[in-house]
Structures are given as C-alpha cells and as structure tokens.
Amino acid sequence: MMAEKLVVISDKWGAKKGLWIASYFGYLQQYYDIVFHDCQQLGNVDVSIFSEENIDKAFFEDNGIERAVSNLIRKENEPAHYLAFGVGATVVYKASLKGLPAKSITAISAIGIESEEQMPLTTNVQLIFGECDKKKPSLKWAKRAAANLRIVPNFGHTLYSDEKIISEVSLELLENVTKKAV
C-alpha cells in the first residue's frame, strides 16, 4: 500500500527558524509520504535583512502570499493532505479556494483568512488557533463561512511549535491515515 501524501508548509520564517517542524516529521514520516515547502521559497521572498517586519512586508504588501499560492498550485496537482502553519496556512487556505486539490487541510494560525467569504471545497478543513492569538478570526466569521474552527486555550500565535500541540495534531493526522488502512 502506498503511503498517503502529506504536504507540509512552513510559517513565514521558512526552514530558517523551523526546528520544531522536525518534531512533526518524527511523528508522521513513518505513515505519510511527506513533501515540505518553505513558505519563503514558495513566495519567492528574498529577505536579505532577516527581520519580522521585512518578512511581513514581503508576504503581505509585496504579493508574497499571491506568488506562494500560484507556485503551490503549480507544484501540487494531485490530491494530498496539507499541514500548514502561519503564513503557510494562509497560502494553503487561499490556494484551496483557487482549486488546489486537497484531501484534508490542517491550517494552524492562518493569518488574514477573515477576508475570505467561503471555505475551501474540501470537506475536511480544520482551522486551529491559539486563544491568545490576536490574528485569529472572529467566531462571527467562522459561523458565516461555516468554518471548523478550533481555539486552543492559553496559547498564542506560535502554538504550532509547542510539543503538546505537535503531538496532538500529529496524532489526529495519524488517526486519519490509519483509519483508512483498517
């Protein structure tokens, strides 16, 4: 039996500050065929001065997100499962609205998706946010968009790098794939 494909997309820091991402791979690589995309590379973001301000500007003001969406759609044309973080979650969400073939989407701490009026056509979309994340969408938006929104108490925007969340999310993804195998 071939392993299911899981496409993992980094947050805005890309692989440079993403050591925590290896923890997800530790849980998942045995059961999934993992493809990793660095969000900065997807968005052709060249940040010579590596600061949060410059990275945010590159993604949100200089069309980095739009480029990343186009590149992701071009690179991934077979249905797959998606696990994405921060800006990467925003990219997957927006790409799926434009036809990215997804079996499931786990988007953690997506930024700015409240401007979207609809949910991706994929039935299995999970949006996870920390309760203390100032960028999380409102419950009013979630209701209007019929979003599957999960708020994790006592966590902020980077909850995805916490070992407790890593193990919970990974185990949910493993349940998805092992249920189908039985």
Secondary structure, DSSP 8 states (H G I E B T S, - for coil): ---EEEEEE--TTGGGG-TTHHHHHHHHTTTEEEEEE-HHHHTT---SS--HHHHHHHHHTSSHHHHHHHHHHHH--S-EEEEEETHHHHHHHHHHHTT--EEEEEEES--SGGG--S--S-S-EEEEEETT-TT---HHHHHHHT--EEEETT--TTGGGSHHHHHHHHHHHHHHHHHHH-
